[in-house]
């Protein structure tokens, strides 16, 4: 099995979430363990994003006032990208040729899934 490095870097995730990650340390480098990032808005909506860069395993949860209502996991994503645009910054988790999940946290927490030509 070939291991592919993700397009995203540690500093891009720190810039996106405006905070350091919480990790279970397995080695010296960022990509040696899984890292958890969090964002929360003023209404109590909380997004967690965890990534294990070597395996490209990703987990995203959404909760409101401590009640989790969304949990999405992918093992071996094709890529994870940071896209910094003038008006909007987002993370893109590419899971298939035409399948991806786009996440924004500013100005609001938003999560969109795209599969083929359909988005959910």
N, C-alpha and C positions, 0 to 999 in steps of 0.2 A: 504494500500500500504506500503510495506516494503521499508525503505530507506537504501541503501547500500553505505558505504563509498568507495570512489575510492581508488585504489592502490597507486595513486600518492599523494605526499605531496606538500605543498606549497614550501618548500625549493628545491625540485626537479625541479619544474617549474622555480624557480628563477635561479637555476644552468643552466638549459637548455637554457633559454633566456638571461642569464647573466644580468638580470635587475629585478627590482621590478615590480609588477603589478600595474595597475590602476584599482580601484574598485569603484563600487557603494556600499557603506557601509549600510548594513541592521542590523548588529549586531557586537559583539565584536570580533568574531573569523573569520579566513580566510574563512571557509566553510559557513558562514552566508550570503555571497553576491557573486555576480559574479565578476570574475577577468579577466582582459584583459592583454595579453602579446603581444609584438611586436618584430619582427626581420626584418632587411632590409639589402640588400647586396649593393655592390658598384655600381651596374648597375641600381638601383632604384626599384628592386623587393622587395615588402614588404609583409610579412605574419603577420596576426593577429590571435591570438588564444584566445578565451574567454571560460571560464568554470564556471559553477555554481556547485560546488562540491556536494551539498546536492542532487540535482536533476539529476546530471550527464548530464546536458545540455551543449553542446559544439557547438561553431561556429568557422569556419575557413574561412578567406578570403585571397585572393591573389590580389595584385594590382601592376601595373607597372607605375611608374612616376605619381602616384595619380589616375590612371584609374583602377577601380576594374573590374576584369574579371572572378573571381571565388568566389563563396559564397556557403559553405556547412554547413548545420546545422543538428544536431541530438538532439532530446529530449529523455532523459532517456537512455543514452548509457549503455552498460553492464559494462564497466570499462574503465579507462584511466590509462595507465601505462607509467612509465619512464624506459627506458632500456639504461643503460650505459655500452657500450662495449668498448674495448680497442681502436678500430679504429673509431667507429661511435656511437653517442648518438642519440636516437630517442624517440619520443612520439608515443604511439599506442593507438588509440581510438577504442575499441572493440564495434561494433554495433550489431553484431549477432554472431551466432555460428561460421560461416565461413566468417564473414564480418568484415573488419577493415580498418582503415586509418592509415598509418605510415607517420610521419613527421620528417624530419631532417632539420637543419639549418646550420650545419657545415660539410663538407667544403662548401656546397652550399645548398640553400633552395630547398627542394624536398618534394613532397607530392605524395603518392601512395595509391590507393584504391584497396582492395582485396575483391572479392565477390565469395565465393565458391572456385573454382580452377582458376578463372580468375582475373587478375589484370588490372586496368585502369590507 
